[in-house]
């Protein structure tokens, strides 16, 4: 799976956890990419995560096993924490197939526009930050399709500049 597809899964988990805000941090250094996703939702019960990690159907936490396997297969690491309120997922990859992060966010936004998110992408080439709570200031009305298209283009352009070809 591409990193962008994992991101959609993690955002779905945040929606299922009734999160109001998700922080997505993507950081590139050398040949590695780190992904951290933190939400302010209900958290994931350890029993649900254990089920998910065994490949069993769990009410929440779908996709965590796939993300863990992908990270480890690519010489990286995976960690999660969830204590009552909120969940934090961290994954590190070496040479991951990224996909288009902007396209993934657009898909998510169209499906679940009820939640706000902040995206931070960094590398030795610079920093890009997008905060959906500030969208009207830079892009236009949050419910306008053209606004979503502008966001997608900006995110994909920043991704290309920071991490190379998509």
LINVEN-V550578 format. One line per field, one symbol per residue. psi: psi as a letter, one per 20 degrees, with the letter a starting at -180 (. if undefined). A space follows every 50 residues. Layout:
# LINVEN-V550578
psi: ???
This chain:
# LINVEN-V550578
psi: qqhhhhggghhgggghjkqhqppppppppcjqpppppprkairpqhhggg gghijqpqhrjqigggggggghhkkbrpqqqonfpqqpppqpqplqohao gggghgggghhljiqqqppppqaiiaqpppohijghhhhaphjphhghgg ggggghgggghhjaq.
